[in-house]
């Protein structure tokens, strides 16, 4: 594993402690790390990319600990730039994170962190998204500890093309974590509502708010693993085809034609 | 079908002809249409949502043909606002489009149009994304004609929860289209590269460019349907779990524990 060349990105921005703690831990197991991350927070940007404006790259020193590249773009932009314009050699692994807060259930669709890993998967690189599940009190150390231990036992070259792992580590001390479970993306989602306010000129504007809906208590569900004190590891794909609906509609197609 | 209450959004912006032509055609088959779309173009925004700033809604007359709501947000924001803050009654169907240009293969991940439909699916509404496949010479009329004919033969209530249809209509006259095929999201993707330039102050900036890779010529592939003159209809899901990798890792998990 010493020879893994690792690209790190995130959606909280290059100055987030989630990156610097991950770098500190990864240095124990590999020598080649390149950090390319958004210059500012880009949470909830989904899989956005920048196509109408150019991208700027700025070399920055992060806490005097390491040099990284700050980009005025999204996590997906950072991965593209890192692989095609910045990395002198091949990238062996893309890690997006450590995110401040969980990416469970339908969060996956909105998450810039997960899209960083999906972009790596699109580029046919083994890719992992990592989140510490409490946005108010993240435990980046225990998430970073999990990542290096996981890389010691799991050979990332075994990840098939166009797939990635979405890892959520409970925000608790490492020795209190019960273990890890391979899980499925649950239907954990939000019941949204909007708070309407008036601006000083009498116009209405809206703040989006939401309550979490957790109604998927199966053993394999991502959020149930985390709630039970386990790391959740969900294998995800860049392909969204619904296989069951595909087969049903193929039947329908035959009757219509 | 006369009773379907249809929400329309897109990512090209409320003033795009893709919306006004779709509205004109849909009026033939339903009386209740609400248009809630981004105030400006939001292409390639993926499934971004707006969480750090409030949203503004402005009622606008589009070409003096209909009233719609323009929002300073993404397609996903528009769907949330439409369902939770604007629509007085229930929405029976969300249509995102008609997009100017194809959304095939891995475009699905970047597409604001598709994310509008996926947001509808998350809200448990039957949802459809529609694109006319040529961004330089779209044929919105033939795509709109296909939509109303499809709605006549297919009851959208048959779409399972959390799924949507991604429809790509070849940009050609309606009577030249050969038919339609149920397809899978192909691995059509881009080989990206960056063009570096210097600004007047000597700093380097980058434009992202890409060449399409089409190496998935199976009968079921979305782009092959379109290339052969057929409408491509791909059933998609908000769940990204890779079932095959899940099963493999579950096996690995058993040996490790």
Boltz contact constraints between the chains, C-beta under 6 A:
constraints:
  - contact:
      token1: [A, 44]
      token2: [B, 49]
      max_distance: 6.0
  - contact:
      token1: [A, 44]
      token2: [B, 51]
      max_distance: 6.0
  - contact:
      token1: [A, 45]
      token2: [B, 48]
      max_distance: 6.0
  - contact:
      token1: [A, 46]
      token2: [B, 46]
      max_distance: 6.0
  - contact:
      token1: [A, 46]
      token2: [B, 47]
      max_distance: 6.0
  - contact:
      token1: [A, 46]
      token2: [B, 48]
      max_distance: 6.0
  - contact:
      token1: [A, 47]
      token2: [B, 46]
      max_distance: 6.0
  - contact:
      token1: [A, 47]
      token2: [B, 109]
      max_distance: 6.0
  - contact:
      token1: [A, 47]
      token2: [B, 110]
      max_distance: 6.0
  - contact:
      token1: [A, 48]
      token2: [B, 45]
      max_distance: 6.0
  - contact:
      token1: [A, 48]
      token2: [B, 46]
      max_distance: 6.0
  - contact:
      token1: [A, 48]
      token2: [B, 48]
      max_distance: 6.0
  - contact:
      token1: [A, 49]
      token2: [B, 44]
      max_distance: 6.0
  - contact:
      token1: [A, 49]
      token2: [B, 110]
      max_distance: 6.0
  - contact:
      token1: [A, 51]
      token2: [B, 44]
      max_distance: 6.0
  - contact:
      token1: [A, 54]
      token2: [B, 205]
      max_distance: 6.0
  - contact:
      token1: [A, 54]
      token2: [B, 206]
      max_distance: 6.0
  - contact:
      token1: [A, 54]
      token2: [B, 207]
      max_distance: 6.0
  - contact:
      token1: [A, 55]
      token2: [B, 206]
      max_distance: 6.0
  - contact:
      token1: [A, 56]
      token2: [B, 205]
      max_distance: 6.0
  - contact:
      token1: [A, 80]
      token2: [B, 192]
      max_distance: 6.0
  - contact:
      token1: [A, 84]
      token2: [B, 192]
      max_distance: 6.0
  - contact:
      token1: [A, 84]
      token2: [B, 193]
      max_distance: 6.0
  - contact:
      token1: [A, 84]
      token2: [B, 194]
      max_distance: 6.0
  - contact:
      token1: [A, 85]
      token2: [B, 194]
      max_distance: 6.0
  - contact:
      token1: [A, 106]
      token2: [B, 122]
      max_distance: 6.0
  - contact:
      token1: [A, 108]
      token2: [B, 240]
      max_distance: 6.0
  - contact:
      token1: [A, 109]
      token2: [B, 47]
      max_distance: 6.0
  - contact:
      token1: [A, 110]
      token2: [B, 47]
      max_distance: 6.0
  - contact:
      token1: [A, 110]
      token2: [B, 49]
      max_distance: 6.0
  - contact:
      token1: [A, 122]
      token2: [B, 106]
      max_distance: 6.0
  - contact:
      token1: [A, 163]
      token2: [B, 242]
      max_distance: 6.0
  - contact:
      token1: [A, 163]
      token2: [B, 245]
      max_distance: 6.0
  - contact:
      token1: [A, 182]
      token2: [B, 249]
      max_distance: 6.0
  - contact:
      token1: [A, 182]
      token2: [B, 250]
      max_distance: 6.0
  - contact:
      token1: [A, 182]
      token2: [B, 253]
      max_distance: 6.0
  - contact:
      token1: [A, 184]
      token2: [B, 241]
      max_distance: 6.0
  - contact:
      token1: [A, 185]
      token2: [B, 239]
      max_distance: 6.0
  - contact:
      token1: [A, 185]
      token2: [B, 240]
      max_distance: 6.0
  - contact:
      token1: [A, 185]
      token2: [B, 241]
      max_distance: 6.0
  - contact:
      token1: [A, 192]
      token2: [B, 80]
      max_distance: 6.0
  - contact:
      token1: [A, 192]
      token2: [B, 84]
      max_distance: 6.0
  - contact:
      token1: [A, 193]
      token2: [B, 84]
      max_distance: 6.0
  - contact:
      token1: [A, 194]
      token2: [B, 84]
      max_distance: 6.0
  - contact:
      token1: [A, 194]
      token2: [B, 85]
      max_distance: 6.0
  - contact:
      token1: [A, 205]
      token2: [B, 54]
      max_distance: 6.0
  - contact:
      token1: [A, 205]
      token2: [B, 56]
      max_distance: 6.0
  - contact:
      token1: [A, 206]
      token2: [B, 54]
      max_distance: 6.0
  - contact:
      token1: [A, 206]
      token2: [B, 55]
      max_distance: 6.0
  - contact:
      token1: [A, 207]
      token2: [B, 54]
      max_distance: 6.0
  - contact:
      token1: [A, 235]
      token2: [B, 242]
      max_distance: 6.0
  - contact:
      token1: [A, 235]
      token2: [B, 245]
      max_distance: 6.0
  - contact:
      token1: [A, 235]
      token2: [B, 246]
      max_distance: 6.0
  - contact:
      token1: [A, 235]
      token2: [B, 249]
      max_distance: 6.0
  - contact:
      token1: [A, 236]
      token2: [B, 240]
      max_distance: 6.0
  - contact:
      token1: [A, 236]
      token2: [B, 242]
      max_distance: 6.0
  - contact:
      token1: [A, 237]
      token2: [B, 240]
      max_distance: 6.0
  - contact:
      token1: [A, 237]
      token2: [B, 242]
      max_distance: 6.0
  - contact:
      token1: [A, 239]
      token2: [B, 185]
      max_distance: 6.0
  - contact:
      token1: [A, 240]
      token2: [B, 108]
      max_distance: 6.0
  - contact:
      token1: [A, 240]
      token2: [B, 185]
      max_distance: 6.0
  - contact:
      token1: [A, 240]
      token2: [B, 236]
      max_distance: 6.0
  - contact:
      token1: [A, 240]
      token2: [B, 237]
      max_distance: 6.0
  - contact:
      token1: [A, 241]
      token2: [B, 184]
      max_distance: 6.0
  - contact:
      token1: [A, 241]
      token2: [B, 185]
      max_distance: 6.0
  - contact:
      token1: [A, 242]
      token2: [B, 163]
      max_distance: 6.0
  - contact:
      token1: [A, 242]
      token2: [B, 235]
      max_distance: 6.0
  - contact:
      token1: [A, 242]
      token2: [B, 236]
      max_distance: 6.0
  - contact:
      token1: [A, 242]
      token2: [B, 237]
      max_distance: 6.0
  - contact:
      token1: [A, 245]
      token2: [B, 163]
      max_distance: 6.0
  - contact:
      token1: [A, 245]
      token2: [B, 235]
      max_distance: 6.0
  - contact:
      token1: [A, 246]
      token2: [B, 235]
      max_distance: 6.0
  - contact:
      token1: [A, 249]
      token2: [B, 182]
      max_distance: 6.0
  - contact:
      token1: [A, 249]
      token2: [B, 235]
      max_distance: 6.0
  - contact:
      token1: [A, 250]
      token2: [B, 182]
      max_distance: 6.0
  - contact:
      token1: [A, 253]
      token2: [B, 182]
      max_distance: 6.0
